[in-house]
Amino acid sequence: MIINDNYKSVAFQGAYGAYSDMACRSVFPDLKTVPCDSFEDAFSAVMGGAADLAMIPIDNTIAGRVADVHHLMPDGDLFIIGEHFQPVNHMLLGVKGTKIEDIKYVHSHVHAIPQCRNFLKGLDAKSQIHADTAGAAKEISEKNDKSHAAIASSLAAEIYGLDVLKKDIEDQDHNTTRFLILSPEPDFPPIEAENVLTSLLFEVRNIPAALYKALGGFATNGLSMSKLESYVDENFQAARFYCDIEGHPESSAFNRALEELGFYARDVKLLGSYLAHPSRKSYVSSHDEL
């Protein structure tokens, strides 16, 4: 749990009732949530002082990584101070008095609709794509038409006064989104803390086996890497990498690894150091068994 009495608000992308809003309220139940039209607007809200923090999705177990976010991180001037794993449980929502057999149109986000494919096969309804699930819920509430339904969260149902016609309609029950909590200032855990993650961005030098050599220092210093992703530049070169390292940046082992990284990489940027979410270990273990 991140506790700081100076935090008053947290920004997210989407409308009230979005899964990002749920994540904000789960981690920070006492903070004001600030909806933003885009991820860039959420970053700007924090950098401009309109919000103290941002809750930004970075990966989903079904849809994969959220590409826009990774391209904002290098120039965003924000630091990661925490992570949160939010289960995504889709609900079929309708206006008051709607029955499932009334539905002719289902509104939701482009990722939410295919995540409920098996359930939707049983409906004789056309899909309507929206920018986010909560926005879809808001629109059908305003339409007040029983032939229109939305796939969204239980929070959206509560906010927009909709009936939950069917719970948990997602095809796979492991649907989970990993969020990063961003702040204008870093907030490192104590160096003696356990289960610490440190996130980095770097570019490899144009030399043979640069990535292999750049990462070797983490292996030789006993630091595990839980995530490594590459990003193409305008020339379609995989020159920039994002990684999560299991270790504290102020430890001697981490500093030795960074020194070795510097020989083969450039523009190394420390994005933040933070405690791993409590469910990370059990979540990873359960998936290793599959």
C-alpha positions as CSV (number, residue, x, y, z in Angstrom):
1,M,0.0,0.0,0.0
2,I,1.3,3.4,-1.0
3,I,0.6,5.9,1.8
4,N,1.3,9.6,1.5
5,D,-1.0,12.2,3.1
6,N,0.1,14.7,0.4
7,Y,-1.6,12.7,-2.4
8,K,-5.1,14.1,-3.1
9,S,-5.9,12.9,-6.6
10,V,-5.0,10.3,-9.2
11,A,-5.5,10.6,-13.0
12,F,-6.6,7.8,-15.3
13,Q,-7.5,7.3,-19.0
14,G,-11.2,6.8,-19.7
15,A,-14.5,7.8,-18.2
16,Y,-15.7,7.3,-14.6
17,G,-16.3,3.6,-14.1
18,A,-13.5,2.4,-16.4
19,Y,-11.3,-0.4,-15.2
20,S,-8.5,2.1,-14.7
21,D,-10.9,4.0,-12.4
22,M,-11.6,0.8,-10.5
23,A,-7.8,0.3,-10.1
24,C,-7.4,3.9,-8.8
25,R,-10.2,3.3,-6.2
26,S,-8.8,-0.1,-5.2
27,V,-5.3,1.3,-4.4
28,F,-6.4,4.8,-3.3
29,P,-9.9,4.6,-1.9
30,D,-9.7,8.1,-0.3
31,L,-8.3,10.0,-3.4
32,K,-10.3,11.9,-6.0
33,T,-10.1,10.1,-9.4
34,V,-9.5,12.4,-12.4
35,P,-10.7,11.0,-15.8
36,C,-8.7,11.9,-18.9
37,D,-9.4,11.5,-22.6
38,S,-6.0,9.9,-23.4
39,F,-2.9,8.5,-21.8
40,E,-1.1,11.6,-22.8
41,D,-3.6,13.7,-21.0
42,A,-3.2,11.6,-17.9
43,F,0.6,12.2,-18.0
44,S,0.0,15.9,-18.6
45,A,-2.4,16.1,-15.7
46,V,0.3,14.9,-13.3
47,M,3.1,16.9,-14.9
48,G,1.0,20.0,-14.9
49,G,-0.2,19.6,-11.3
50,A,-3.9,18.8,-12.1
51,A,-3.4,15.4,-10.4
52,D,-0.8,14.1,-7.9
53,L,-0.5,10.6,-9.5
54,A,-1.5,8.6,-12.5
55,M,-2.7,5.0,-12.8
56,I,-1.7,3.7,-16.2
57,P,-2.2,0.2,-17.7
58,I,0.9,-1.3,-19.2
59,D,0.0,-4.9,-19.8
60,N,-3.0,-7.2,-20.0
61,T,-2.8,-11.0,-19.8
62,I,-5.0,-11.4,-22.9
63,A,-4.5,-8.2,-25.0
64,G,-0.8,-7.9,-24.3
65,R,1.1,-4.6,-23.8
66,V,-0.5,-1.2,-24.1
67,A,1.8,0.3,-26.8
68,D,0.9,4.0,-26.4
69,V,2.1,4.0,-22.8
70,H,5.6,2.7,-23.6
71,H,6.2,5.5,-26.1
72,L,5.1,8.1,-23.5
73,M,7.4,6.8,-20.7
74,P,10.8,8.0,-22.1
75,D,9.7,11.7,-22.3
76,G,7.0,11.7,-19.7
77,D,9.3,12.9,-16.8
78,L,7.3,10.8,-14.4
79,F,8.5,8.0,-12.1
80,I,7.0,4.6,-11.3
81,I,6.3,4.4,-7.5
82,G,4.2,1.2,-7.5
83,E,2.4,-1.4,-9.5
84,H,-1.1,-2.9,-9.2
85,F,-2.7,-6.0,-10.7
86,Q,-6.4,-5.4,-11.5
87,P,-8.7,-8.4,-12.3
88,V,-11.0,-7.6,-15.2
89,N,-14.5,-9.0,-14.8
90,H,-16.8,-8.0,-17.6
91,M,-20.5,-7.4,-16.9
92,L,-23.3,-7.2,-19.4
93,L,-25.1,-4.0,-18.6
94,G,-28.5,-2.7,-19.7
95,V,-30.9,0.1,-18.8
96,K,-33.5,-0.6,-16.0
97,G,-35.9,-3.4,-16.9
98,T,-33.8,-4.8,-19.8
99,K,-33.9,-8.5,-20.5
100,I,-31.1,-10.3,-22.4
101,E,-33.6,-11.2,-25.2
102,D,-34.2,-7.5,-25.7
103,I,-30.6,-6.8,-26.8
104,K,-29.8,-6.0,-30.4
105,Y,-26.6,-4.0,-30.0
106,V,-23.7,-4.5,-27.6
107,H,-21.3,-1.6,-27.0
108,S,-17.8,-1.8,-25.6
109,H,-14.1,-1.3,-26.1
110,V,-12.3,-3.0,-29.0
111,H,-10.6,-5.4,-26.6
112,A,-13.5,-6.2,-24.4
113,I,-15.8,-7.5,-27.1
114,P,-13.5,-10.3,-28.3
115,Q,-12.7,-11.2,-24.6
116,C,-16.4,-12.1,-24.3
117,R,-16.7,-13.9,-27.6
118,N,-18.1,-17.2,-26.2
119,F,-20.9,-15.4,-24.4
120,L,-21.7,-13.1,-27.3
121,K,-22.1,-16.1,-29.7
122,G,-25.4,-16.8,-27.9
123,L,-26.7,-13.3,-28.5
124,D,-28.2,-12.2,-31.8
125,A,-26.7,-8.7,-31.4
126,K,-24.3,-6.5,-33.4
127,S,-21.1,-5.1,-31.7
128,Q,-20.5,-1.4,-31.5
129,I,-16.9,-0.3,-30.7
130,H,-16.2,2.5,-28.3
131,A,-13.1,4.3,-27.0
132,D,-13.5,2.7,-23.5
133,T,-15.9,0.4,-21.7
134,A,-17.2,3.1,-19.3
135,G,-17.9,5.4,-22.2
136,A,-20.0,2.7,-23.7
137,A,-21.9,2.3,-20.5
138,K,-22.5,6.0,-20.2
139,E,-23.9,6.2,-23.8
140,I,-26.4,3.4,-23.3
141,S,-27.6,4.9,-20.1
142,E,-28.2,8.2,-22.0
143,K,-30.0,6.3,-24.8
144,N,-32.3,4.6,-22.3
145,D,-33.1,2.0,-25.0
146,K,-33.5,-1.7,-24.0
147,S,-32.2,-2.9,-27.3
148,H,-28.7,-1.5,-26.4
149,A,-26.4,-3.1,-23.9
150,A,-22.8,-2.5,-22.8
151,I,-19.9,-4.7,-21.7
152,A,-18.3,-2.8,-18.8
153,S,-17.4,-3.0,-15.1
154,S,-19.7,-3.3,-12.1
155,L,-18.5,0.2,-11.1
156,A,-19.8,1.6,-14.4
157,A,-23.2,0.0,-13.7
158,E,-23.3,1.7,-10.3
159,I,-22.2,5.1,-11.6
160,Y,-24.6,5.2,-14.6
161,G,-27.6,3.5,-13.0
162,L,-27.6,0.3,-15.1
163,D,-28.7,-3.2,-14.4
164,V,-26.1,-6.0,-14.4
165,L,-27.8,-8.5,-16.7
166,K,-25.0,-11.1,-16.6
167,K,-21.9,-11.2,-14.5
168,D,-18.4,-12.4,-15.4
169,I,-19.0,-12.9,-19.1
170,E,-15.3,-12.9,-20.0
171,D,-14.0,-16.1,-21.7
172,Q,-10.9,-16.5,-19.5
173,D,-11.0,-16.0,-15.8
174,H,-7.3,-14.9,-15.6
175,N,-8.0,-11.6,-17.4
176,T,-5.8,-9.2,-15.5
177,T,-4.3,-5.8,-16.2
178,R,-1.0,-4.6,-14.7
179,F,-1.0,-0.9,-13.9
180,L,1.9,1.4,-13.0
181,I,1.5,4.2,-10.5
182,L,3.3,7.3,-11.7
183,S,4.5,10.3,-9.7
184,P,6.5,13.5,-10.5
185,E,9.1,12.4,-7.9
186,P,10.7,9.0,-7.3
187,D,9.9,7.2,-4.1
188,F,12.3,4.3,-3.5
189,P,11.5,1.6,-1.0
190,P,14.0,1.2,1.9
191,I,17.1,-0.6,0.7
192,E,16.5,-3.5,3.1
193,A,13.0,-4.1,1.6
194,E,12.2,-7.4,-0.1
195,N,10.5,-7.9,-3.4
196,V,11.7,-4.7,-5.0
197,L,11.4,-4.0,-8.7
198,T,13.4,-1.4,-10.6
199,S,12.4,-0.3,-14.1
200,L,14.9,0.9,-16.7
201,L,14.9,2.2,-20.3
202,F,18.1,2.1,-22.4
203,E,19.3,2.0,-26.0
204,V,22.0,-0.5,-27.1
205,R,25.1,0.7,-28.9
206,N,25.6,-0.3,-32.5
207,I,28.1,-3.1,-31.8
208,P,27.9,-6.9,-32.2
209,A,26.0,-8.7,-29.4
210,A,25.4,-5.4,-27.6
211,L,22.1,-6.5,-25.9
212,Y,23.6,-9.8,-24.8
213,K,26.6,-8.0,-23.3
214,A,24.5,-5.2,-21.8
215,L,22.3,-7.6,-19.9
216,G,25.2,-9.8,-18.8
217,G,26.0,-7.6,-15.8
218,F,22.6,-8.4,-14.2
219,A,23.1,-12.1,-14.5
220,T,26.7,-12.1,-13.1
221,N,25.5,-10.0,-10.2
222,G,22.6,-12.3,-9.3
223,L,19.8,-10.0,-10.4
224,S,16.8,-11.5,-12.1
225,M,14.9,-9.8,-15.0
226,S,11.1,-10.2,-14.9
227,K,10.4,-8.2,-18.1
228,L,12.3,-7.2,-21.2
229,E,10.6,-5.5,-24.2
230,S,12.0,-3.8,-27.3
231,Y,10.7,-0.9,-29.3
232,V,11.4,0.1,-32.8
233,D,12.5,3.6,-33.9
234,E,11.6,5.4,-37.1
235,N,14.0,3.2,-39.0
236,F,12.4,0.0,-37.6
237,Q,15.5,-0.8,-35.5
238,A,14.9,-2.4,-32.1
239,A,17.2,0.1,-30.4
240,R,15.3,0.9,-27.2
241,F,14.5,-1.6,-24.4
242,Y,12.3,-1.5,-21.3
243,C,13.1,-3.9,-18.5
244,D,12.0,-4.7,-14.9
245,I,14.8,-5.9,-12.7
246,E,14.3,-7.7,-9.3
247,G,16.6,-5.6,-7.2
248,H,17.1,-2.2,-5.4
249,P,19.0,0.4,-7.4
250,E,21.0,1.5,-4.4
251,S,22.4,-2.0,-3.8
252,S,26.0,-2.7,-4.6
253,A,25.0,-5.6,-7.0
254,F,22.7,-3.3,-8.9
255,N,25.3,-0.6,-9.2
256,R,27.9,-3.1,-10.6
257,A,25.3,-4.3,-13.1
258,L,24.6,-0.7,-14.2
259,E,28.3,0.0,-14.6
260,E,28.6,-3.0,-17.0
261,L,25.4,-1.9,-18.8
262,G,27.0,1.5,-19.5
263,F,29.7,-0.1,-21.6
264,Y,27.2,-1.5,-24.1
265,A,24.1,0.8,-23.7
266,R,23.4,4.5,-23.8
267,D,20.7,6.9,-22.6
268,V,20.0,4.7,-19.6
269,K,17.0,6.1,-17.7
270,L,15.8,4.9,-14.3
271,L,12.0,5.0,-14.4
272,G,11.6,4.1,-10.8
273,S,12.0,1.5,-8.0
274,Y,9.0,0.2,-6.1
275,L,7.6,-2.8,-4.2
276,A,6.2,-5.6,-6.2
277,H,2.4,-6.1,-6.0
278,P,1.6,-8.7,-3.3
279,S,-0.2,-10.9,-5.8
280,R,2.7,-11.0,-8.3
281,K,4.4,-14.0,-6.7
282,S,1.3,-16.1,-6.5
283,Y,0.1,-15.0,-9.9
284,V,3.4,-15.9,-11.6
285,S,3.6,-19.2,-9.8
286,S,0.1,-20.2,-10.8
287,H,0.8,-19.5,-14.5
288,D,4.2,-21.3,-14.3
289,E,2.2,-24.4,-13.5
290,L,0.0,-24.2,-16.7
